[in-house]
Amino acid sequence: MIGLVDALVRGLTGFLRALHPRNLAKMARLTPLYFPLAARSVRRRLLRNLLVGLALGAGIIVYLGLAASFHGTAANTSRRTEPLVLPADVLAFGIDSPDSQPVESLKWVAPAGAFETFDRWQASTSLGTLWVVGLREGSRLWSGDGLPPLPLGGEVLVPASVAKAGKVALGDGVKVGEQARSGFAGATFRVAGFVEGPAAADALLGNAVVMRLDDLLALRSGGVLVGGPLPAPNAVAVWERQPGDNDRLLGRVTDLFPRASVWWSDLPAARALAAAGGFLSPGRVILATVFVLAGLGVFNVMLLSLLQRKVQLGVVKALGAEDDEVFLLLLLEGVFMAAGGAFLGLLGGSFLVNFLDRSSEVPLFLSGLDFIWALVLAVVSFYLAAWLPATLCRRASPIQLMAGRRLYVNPRSTCAQCGRCGGF
Amino acid sequence: MKPILRATALGRRFPAGEGVWALKKVDLEVAQGEFVLVAGPSGCGKTTLLNLLGGLDRPTRGDVELKGTAFSKLDESGLARIRRRELGFVFQFFNLLADLTAEENVSLPMRMIGLPKAEIALRTASLLEAVGMSYRAKHTPFELSGGEQQRVAVARSLANNPLIILADEPTGNLDSKNGLDIMELFRRFNQEKKQTFVVVSHDPGFAEYADRVVRMHDGVVTTIERKGG
């Protein structure tokens, strides 16, 4: 086990060393010498090497098929989501101060539900300086909290605590706006109810004048206020409904909240879609496993091929090939097999997805990234599969190979003396 | 004559079981142009000695020097370079690369040291001609008889004009006629081109070809006989 770990560490450092420009130049110089040898060797064992290529190609085909299926399922889920009419799918709120961290401030709105619309503004009112909260007609913040039905335009709800203090009664007028040097600028709203019950303790509604969002927006954008520009929400969080709707939705949100920074998030379906393409998504893990299995197949065949050619490789070493050159020779053979397999896999995978898409109820589709991922995983799994056999051969002495002696991962003689693992 | 190859207190122990000393303590010197035959019964350590002299294996103790360069001071790459440029090998089972034709097998060592293509072609043709295999240049080993394969192997061993050719039972897998042909070939190269040979064989009949016969038994050199007493 220690020998294996040691070998892996050595292999990794060896790989990094191989990337040194001097070594790369050496490899480039040697490739013309060993390329024909490798090509001849692959051609000579065509059927077996074809099987190696096919194993890799099959891995790529399975990868592409599953990736297309994941993407299709996510897209299908996304389509089934009921569309929500703007601004019901916009969650907006004004942060307390420009110094606040908007994203941090947005965290608390999440439990309120994903599709609420409201705005908050600290304003001067005839009841004192209060937060003014604008809620949409269908807002869940109205219902379930003991609040009365939505007031008509020009009406507000006031905190029950203020009403109890005797400052206002139902039907009274309340001025909401900005107090400036030249006087009060704003509008008068009729008290249509009181915020009480659970809502009274709510951080959002407990100490605020509540009105229709439209009224609040009209007041803030149309009111002639003295003493500077109207405060505007600094942050708007938008839950994306569908891929593709973004531009239209963003346009409407920025119209409504021109000075706000806008953050986007996704609906679950969109999240599923993104997750399917995520680096460590379950889908990718399954797909990577496919490559590991394909890699094991390749490893077995490569190892078998090496063990059957111990003598030949020993002769190449005896004739003066350096260890790295033998490693290069084996890797080149691997490249021939992998290149063919990868080509077949990418071609076969795209044909298969195309074919299945015609008859499948769930739509299938592949992105360019899927092809790149498939290729990257194929190359990595192939390198890992080819690495151990090539390393075994690189480390063995010529006579060890020519005499057909057992090869051990760790080249030290103690490894051979132990011999419990049996070697290769 | 100053030796070009020197083995000092050479020993090789194989780790299997409690360890076996295949070669116990061998001192040997080989001079330029000499034809040395290493003889002895099977298992006496002849092949092990040859492998150590050729840098194909590392000794457990002792050292080998080729023109003053100690093998123990060389890493694997250094040994490979020595094998590539200074040594030629002929094996019992020919060991031609099955994927290559006869001429490609002969030219491979030259390509390894980066000779120009034209020179490689010229030398390959000349070597195949010298061993009488020109007419089989385009054939793969599978299409050649044992004797023919060994001739090609001899041509390959001469490819880079090595200092020494080390031959391990070169006739062991051949019939007597082909065996004699190969030994004649060795003698011809030795006499005409002053090529140094160290040949391992258990066939006592080959003693007449050698300048010196080194007899081994049980991992040690028992006698060294010089031609003419």
Interface residues (C-beta under 8 A of the other chain):
Chain A: L33 L37 R40 S41 R44 V311 Q312 V315 V316 K317 A318 L319 G320 A321 E322 D323 D324 S397 P398 I399 Q400 M402 S413 A416 Q417
Chain B: P15 N51 G54 L56 D57 R58 E76 S77 A80 R81 R83 R84 R85 F89 F91 F93 N95 L96 L97 A98 D99 L100 L108 P109 R111 M112 I113 R156
